[in-house]
Structure formats: structure tokens, C-alpha cells
């Protein structure tokens, strides 16, 4: 069997056909030593700027309040709007269904379409609205819990 040739890009020990007795490394590779080019700069303490009379240092200022996350505000609004729209749509469709005239005639196409639309979208609107509100409450509780644990 001919002597296998190894890919020079990779370590021969991890290639097929390598036997440690036969394929010992020729010479260990050494890296040239790198010596520093000079002394590192001396560490100096930062000096605070001089304050005029009556100025307050940054440590004495009141802590900054974190702003309100606008996405959470939008989620609250979407949840409330969807929940209210679902309830209103349910109420309108039910009132319209039971307040039609009793003359025995079929309701026109617009009334029938509104009923179908109402029955189709009222429940999902209400469900998505309540689920969004619940999700925002859980997210807010987790955020408050995380903050209180970080302060301990």
C-alpha cells in the first residue's frame, strides 16, 4: 500500500491512514516571540471637573426614570380595543337578530351580511383582546419581578 499523503491544512493525526509510529511530526513548529515595543502608559486617576458654586455632581442628581415602552402601550390599547369591539359586535348582532320585524319576510342582504360578519368576528376579537391584555399583564409582572430580584 502506498504511503498516504495528508492534507497539509489539517493535523495529520486526525486524517485517515495516520499511524503515530510511522508519521511522527518532523519538527515542532515554534512561534516567534513578540516583545513589547515600549512601556505601557502610566495609569492616572481621572480628575473631576471643577464645579461652579451651586452645581450638583452627577452622583447627587436624582436617578433617571426609565421611559415607558411604547410597544407595551400599543399592546394595551390593541387589547382593550379588540375586547371592547368584540363585546359591542356581539351585542349589536344579538339585538339585531331579535329585533327584526315579525312580518315573516326575509331580512335584506345587508342585514344578513352584518349578522354573518358579527358572528364570524366577534368571538375572535374578544378572545384576542383578552389574551393580549393577559399577556401584557404577565410580561409586566415578570419585568417587575426581575427588577426586584436584581435589587436584592
N, C-alpha and C positions, 0 to 999 in steps of 0.2 A: 504494500500500500504506500503510495507516495506521501511525503511529508505534507501535512495540511498547511495551507497558508492562512494566516489570520488577518482579519481586517485591522489595519493599524489604528483606526479611530477608536477602537474599543479594547478593553483589557482582555488579553488572551485567556486568562483564567476563566472567563465567562463565555468562551466560544467553544463550539463543538470540536472535539478532537484534541483538546488540551490535556496534557498529562504533565504534572508538576516535575517529574523526574527528567523528562525529555525537553521540556520547554521552559527551563528556568529563565528568569529575567536576565538580560545581558548585563545591564548596569543600572543601578538605581538613578532615577532622574533627580537632580537637585535643582532647587530654585535659587536664583541669585539672591543674596541678602540685600535688603533695601535699608539704607541708613537714612536717618532724618537729615534734612537739609538745614537745620538750624534749631535754635531753642524755641520752644513754643512761647507764645506771648504770655506775659505775666497776667495772672488773674487780678482784676481790680474790682472793687465793690462799686456798684452803681451809686451815683450820688443823686439824691433827690433834689429837684429844682427848688430854689428858694421861693417861699410863698410870700405874697404881699399880706399886709395886715387884714384879717377878716376872712381870708380864703380858707377853704376846707380841703383837707387832704383826701385822696380817693378812699382811704380806709375809713374815714369818718362819714362819708356820704351814705345815704340810705341805700339798701340793696335794690338793685333794679328788679322791677317786676317783669316776669316773663309775659309776653303778649298772648293773646288768645289765638288758638289755632283756627284759621279761617275755614279749614275743611270740616272741623267739628261743628262750627256754627252752621255751615251749609247742610251738614247731615242732620242736625237738629231740625232745621227748617224743612228739609225734604221729608223727614219722618212725620212731622206734625201735619204738613200739607197733605201728604198721602193718606194719613189716618183720617183726617177730617174729610177729605174728598171721598174716601170710601164710605164713611158713615152717611154723608149727605147724599151720595148717589143711591145708597140702599134706601134711605128714607124717601127720596123723590120717586124712585121706581115703585116702591110699595104703595105710596099714596096714589100714584097714577094708576096702578093696577086695580085698586079697589074703589077709585072714584070715577071710573068710566061710566058713561050713561047706560042705563039698563034697557035700552030700546031694542037690543038684540042685534044691532049692526056691528060689523067688524070695525075695529079701530083702523084709522088710516095708516099708511106706510110709515110716516114719520114717528107716530106714537109707538108702533110696533118695533121700529128700529131703535128708538130710545130705550125701550124696555130691554131689548136684547143686549144693547151696549151696556146698560146699567147692570144687568145680571152677570154679564161677562167680566166687567172690570171692577165692580165694587169690592168683591171679596179679595182679589189680589192687591188692590190699592190699600185696603185696610191692613192686610197681612204684611205687606212690605213696609208700610208706615210704622206699624207696631214693632216689627223686627228691627228696623233701623233705629228706633228710639231705644229699644233694649240693648242693641249693640253699642250705641254711644254711651249708655249708662255703664255697661261693663267695661268699655275702654277707659272711661273717666275714672272708674273705681280702681282699675289696675294701675293707672298712672298715679293716682293719689297714694295707693299702697306702695308703689315703687319709691315715690318721693319720701314717704315716711320711713321706709326701711333704710334709705340712703342717709337719713339724718341720724339714725341710731348709731 
